[in-house]
Amino acid sequence: MRTLLITGPGGAGRTTVAAATALAAARAGHRTLVISADRADTLGAVLGAPDAHPGLTALRLAPDDRFRDDLLALQERAASALDLLGAERLDGEELTPLPGAEELALLRALRDAARDDAYDTVVVDLPATPRALAALALPEQLRRYLRRLLPPERQAARALRPMLGRLAGVPMPAAWLYETAARREDELAAVQRVIEDPATTVRLVAEPGPAGADAVRTATTGLAMQGLRTDLVVANRILPDASPDTWLAGLSAQQRKTLDEWESTDGCVGRVGRVPHLGHDPSGADDLAALGLTAPAPAPDPVVWPVTEAPADDGSHAYVWHLPLPGVTREELGLIRRGDELVVTAGPYRRIVTLPSALRRCTVAGAGLREGELRVRFAPDPDLWPRER
């Protein structure tokens, strides 16, 4: 299944590009699903009548209902603990979704689409870039929190819980808590597999200009931090080159300057697709086809963080971990080693990554940024590394 995640700065035309891309895929013969959680149903307004497009299924999520059902189910399972605390039960009619419900609904829909295997192409109309990046990082983060709060190995002591409860004088966590955590772990792992799948890529939508250039640079860094692949930057609403109106001519020149920077060989953007300005908000199949977007090509090579071997200054062996971080500067970088994990900060983004097994027995010997790549140097720890005989 080919998965396209569409995001970009607010107001850049993400939904229009998602709809046009999905329609192009359906017309190319792909069984296509386009997903949106926008409460205003802008996807429906852009597509017109989705049923009129053979091969295309449009899904607008209703996160409110799922959030209400999940919270009521959790409340029912935790009834004994709530009664012990004297807590008052919540009524379903008074529940309103918390921030992030839309993103969780999108991730679930993405997981379900992969399980059903009913589609060749799935296009996801994500929120604006900051919220989209937070949502895509959520499965990995929540899995890490679950493993820290409820380590799976503690379930082996299930038979000892009654005795431990009597010794401690407080109730021990019930079995359902661990079962729920295990179920959530499986669900989050399924979502993470879809996000990290080599056939999943991100398309950034932005209007070329100073603000769009800054947004693309920041988004490219954030996506690389999460190991996500950007297969295309969609330069949206391109104005005609020649215009007698001096104001439009100035805007067009500004757009051309940004496009030249994006398409330069030393830029950090990669492939750029140009979408013309139609002079009005696109709506319906004819307008979407006029944008010129095509069915998605095969996914590019995945982003990898390889480890290479390099000689140390004293003649011993050292290892270098290569972390692609296009668009980032030295001033924006932060690096902390904590046990078997590395905390990487790049601008407003932070990720905690587990070190490869070989590097866990090493110490950090240095780091440097070169050609859009953070290179962390490791030296074997003599107290942990096997000695040659």
Buried (B, 14 or more C-beta within 10 A) or exposed (E): BBBBBBBBBEEBBBBBBBBBBBBBBBBBEBBBBBBBBBEEEBBBBBBBEBEEBEBBBBBBBEBBEBBBEEBBEEBEBBEEEBEEEEEEEEEEEEBEBEEBBBBBBBBBBBBBBBEEEEBBBBBBBBBBBBBBBBBBBBBBEBBBEBEEEBEEEEBEEEEEBEEEEEEEEEEBBBEEBBEBBBEBBEBBEBBBEBBBBEBBBBBBBBBBBEEBBEBBBBBBBBBBBBBBBBBBBBBBBBBEEEEEEEEBBEBBEBBBBBBEBBBEEEBBBBBBBBBBBBEEEBBBBEBBBBBEBEBBEEBBEBBEBEBEEEEBEEEEEBBBBBBBBBBBEEEBBEBEBEEEBBEBBBBEBEBEBEBBEBBBBBBBBEBEBEEBBBBBBBBBEEEEEEEEE
